[in-house]
C-alpha cells in the first residue's frame, strides 16, 4: 500500500516539500544548537511537550554523542510536528528545506517523558543520517530504500551504544 501512496503523492511532493519549509520558517518558537523547533499550533499542551522533548533530545545527543549531534546540526535546520505523514513512518526528512517532520502521536509516550525524549533523539539521529547520505550524493530511490534504512538504523544503534552498549546491540535486533 505504501508503494501506491508514494505513486499517488509523487506529483505533489515538490509543492508539499516547499510547504513544509514555509510552515517551518513561520512557526519557529525556539532553537537549540542551531536547530529551530517549530510548533504545529494544533494543541498548546502538545506543542509545549513537543518543544520540551525535542530540546531534551538535542541536549541528550549533544552530551552523549558529539559526532551525531554535529550531523543533526548540519542536516536539520527545523524540527516540526506534523499532523499526518504518509504510510507508517513516524518522521521524514525534507531535503529541500532541511526539515525533520515528526508525526508526534507516533513518537511520544504519554506516561513517560524520558522515554519520549529518548525516542525523539533516536528519530533525530535517523533523519539526520538521511540528510548526511543526501549531502554525500546517495540518491534515495525505491531500489535503495532498504539499504538506506539499514544505514539509518545502524546509526541509531551506534548512538544508543553511547548511552548503553547492551541496549545498542539489542536495538539492531528489534528494529
C-alpha positions as CSV (number, residue, x, y, z in Angstrom):
1,X,0.0,0.0,0.0
2,X,2.8,2.4,0.8
3,X,4.1,2.0,-2.8
4,X,0.6,3.0,-4.1
5,X,0.6,6.1,-1.8
6,X,4.2,7.0,-3.0
7,X,3.0,6.9,-6.6
8,X,-0.1,8.9,-5.8
9,X,1.8,11.5,-3.8
10,X,4.9,11.8,-6.1
11,X,3.4,14.5,-8.4
12,X,2.6,16.7,-5.5
13,X,5.8,16.0,-3.5
14,X,7.8,19.1,-4.5
15,X,5.0,21.6,-3.6
16,X,4.5,19.7,-0.3
17,X,8.2,19.9,0.4
18,X,8.1,23.7,-0.2
19,X,5.1,24.0,2.1
20,X,6.9,22.1,4.8
21,X,9.8,24.6,4.7
22,X,7.4,27.6,4.5
23,X,5.4,26.3,7.6
24,X,8.6,25.6,9.5
25,X,10.0,29.1,8.9
26,X,6.8,30.7,10.2
27,X,6.3,28.5,13.3
28,X,9.7,28.7,14.9
29,X,9.4,29.1,18.7
30,X,12.8,28.3,20.0
31,X,16.2,26.8,18.9
32,X,18.8,24.6,20.4
33,X,22.3,24.3,19.0
34,X,21.3,25.9,15.7
35,X,18.2,23.7,15.2
36,X,14.9,25.5,15.2
37,X,12.0,23.9,16.9
38,X,8.6,24.6,15.4
39,X,5.0,24.3,16.7
40,X,2.1,22.8,14.8
41,X,-0.3,25.1,16.5
42,X,-2.8,22.3,16.9
43,X,-2.7,21.9,20.7
44,X,-0.9,24.2,23.2
45,X,-0.2,21.3,25.6
46,X,1.2,19.0,22.8
47,X,3.2,21.9,21.3
48,X,4.8,22.5,24.7
49,X,5.5,18.8,25.2
50,X,7.0,18.6,21.7
51,X,9.2,21.6,22.3
52,X,10.5,20.3,25.6
53,X,11.1,16.8,24.2
54,X,13.0,18.0,21.1
55,X,15.1,20.3,23.2
56,X,15.8,17.4,25.7
57,X,16.6,15.1,22.8
58,X,19.0,17.5,21.3
59,X,20.7,18.0,24.7
60,X,20.9,14.2,25.1
61,X,22.6,13.7,21.8
62,X,24.9,16.7,22.3
63,X,26.1,15.4,25.7
64,X,26.4,11.7,24.8
65,X,27.4,11.7,21.1
66,X,29.0,14.9,19.8
67,X,29.6,13.4,16.3
68,X,25.9,12.6,15.8
69,X,24.9,16.0,17.3
70,X,27.1,17.6,14.7
71,X,25.4,15.6,12.0
72,X,22.0,16.7,13.3
73,X,23.0,20.4,13.2
74,X,24.5,20.1,9.7
75,X,21.5,18.2,8.3
76,X,18.4,19.5,10.1
77,X,17.5,23.2,10.2
78,X,14.0,22.8,11.5
79,X,12.2,20.2,13.6
80,X,8.4,20.4,13.2
81,X,5.5,18.4,14.5
82,X,3.3,17.1,11.6
83,X,-0.3,16.1,11.8
84,X,0.0,13.2,9.4
85,X,2.7,11.6,7.4
86,X,2.1,9.0,4.6
87,X,2.4,5.3,5.4
88,X,3.6,4.0,8.7
89,X,6.5,6.4,9.1
90,X,6.8,8.4,12.3
91,X,9.2,11.0,10.8
92,X,10.6,12.2,7.5
93,X,13.4,14.3,6.2
94,X,12.6,17.1,3.7
95,X,15.7,17.6,1.7
96,X,14.9,20.9,0.1
97,X,14.3,22.8,3.3
98,X,16.2,20.6,5.8
99,X,13.1,20.0,7.8
100,X,12.6,16.9,10.1
101,X,8.8,16.4,10.3
102,X,7.6,14.2,13.1
103,X,4.2,12.7,13.5
104,X,4.2,13.4,17.2
105,X,1.5,11.0,18.2
106,X,3.6,8.1,16.8
107,X,6.7,9.1,18.8
108,X,5.5,10.4,22.1
109,X,4.9,8.1,25.1
110,X,2.3,10.0,27.1
111,X,3.1,8.4,30.5
112,X,6.9,8.5,30.2
113,X,8.6,11.9,29.2
114,X,12.1,10.4,29.5
115,X,11.2,7.6,27.0
116,X,9.7,10.3,24.7
117,X,13.0,12.2,24.8
118,X,14.9,9.0,24.0
119,X,12.7,8.1,21.0
120,X,12.9,11.7,19.8
121,X,16.7,11.6,20.0
122,X,16.8,8.3,18.1
123,X,14.4,9.8,15.5
124,X,16.6,12.9,15.0
125,X,19.7,10.7,14.6
126,X,17.9,8.6,12.0
127,X,16.6,11.6,10.0
128,X,20.0,13.4,10.2
129,X,21.5,10.3,8.7
130,X,19.2,10.7,5.7
131,X,20.4,14.2,5.4
132,X,24.1,13.1,5.5
133,X,23.5,10.5,2.8
134,X,21.8,13.0,0.6
135,X,24.7,15.5,1.1
136,X,27.1,12.8,0.1
137,X,25.2,12.2,-3.1
138,X,23.4,9.0,-2.3
139,X,20.1,9.1,-4.3
140,X,17.1,8.0,-2.3
141,X,15.5,5.6,-4.9
142,X,13.0,2.8,-4.2
143,X,15.6,0.2,-5.1
144,X,18.0,1.6,-2.4
145,X,15.4,2.3,0.3
146,X,16.1,-0.9,2.2
147,X,19.8,-0.3,2.3
148,X,19.4,3.3,3.2
149,X,17.1,2.4,6.1
150,X,19.6,-0.2,7.3
151,X,22.3,2.6,7.4
152,X,20.0,4.9,9.3
153,X,19.1,2.1,11.8
154,X,22.8,1.3,12.3
155,X,23.4,4.9,13.2
156,X,20.5,4.7,15.7
157,X,22.2,1.7,17.3
158,X,25.6,3.5,17.4
159,X,24.0,6.4,19.2
160,X,22.3,4.1,21.6
161,X,25.6,2.3,22.3
162,X,26.9,5.6,23.5
163,X,24.2,5.5,26.1
164,X,24.3,1.8,26.9
165,X,26.3,-0.8,24.9
166,X,24.0,-3.7,25.5
167,X,20.9,-1.7,24.6
168,X,22.5,-0.6,21.3
169,X,23.1,-4.2,20.3
170,X,19.5,-5.1,21.2
171,X,18.2,-2.2,19.2
172,X,19.6,-3.6,16.0
173,X,17.9,-6.9,16.7
174,X,14.4,-5.4,17.2
175,X,14.4,-2.6,14.6
